[in-house]
Amino acid sequence: MSTIQATGVSVRHAISRALATANQAPREATYKVMGARAMLDGRGRVVRGEVSVTVRSPGVLAALPPLERVGWVNADGDHPLMALVPAETAPGATPVLVYLDVYPVTWDAWLRAVPDRLPDHVDSLCPVTGVSWEQARDYAAALGRRLPDTALLSAVWGPDRYPWGHRQDPALGLVGRPRFDRIPAVGIHPPGAYGLFDLGAWLWQWVADGRLVGGSDETEPGFGLPPTDERGPVGFRCAAPFES
């Protein structure tokens, strides 16, 4: 086990640099972000990310009780860039655990599975948007996964107005529809609970029943709302079962 500090132009970039120090790529590593912060310029844009990342082997984690593996990315070595998270469960009951994509599905991931083309002026590490619920569902199924349900995304969002707390904070997350609909790359800001990125105010996300979770304005977040022209941009992430 090793804990590595690193910096980069975003939190995601800093994580990649930390993993490179351990001679691992993000898509193969088993790790947990122990701490992260973003620094802003005078216009409120993230210009630097700092992280502390602990890297372990899946074999070491396998010896731990399942709840001690929560928040670890690729905890079993078979779910790259997916974190183990607790789904909603009855009070007093043992939480049901599932794997959930750390990032919304990016164009880079989408184009490895779908015959499509990267839109002009879009970074491959931006979330896929403009995808129908059926397309998102079929993408997940092709990978042996599924879309998360409303209860799961609500549980990992947490009880506060934003996944990071009650107040807007440009160092912790982007609030409001992106200006000129210029979709940002994933992982610019620090992760929230359980190591999840970009679960916040600006990106709505498809859930299993064809509704949306998220919110792209400054009103209360929406959980399980029907899609409308005003609710956007819309992306998605995938879930997979956990087998202890």
ABEGO torsion letter per residue (X at the ends): XBBBBBBBABAAAAAAAAAAAAGBBAAABBBBBABBBBBBBAAGBBABBBBBBBBBBAAAAAABBAAAABGBBGAAGABBGBBBBBBBBBBGBBBBBBBBBABBBBAAAAAAABBBBBBBGBBAABBBBGBBAAAAAAAAAAAGBBBBBAAAAAAAAEABABAAEABBBAAABBBEBBBGGBBBBBGABBBBBGGBBGBBAABBBBBAAGBBBEEABABBBBBGBBBBAABOBBBBBBBBBBBX
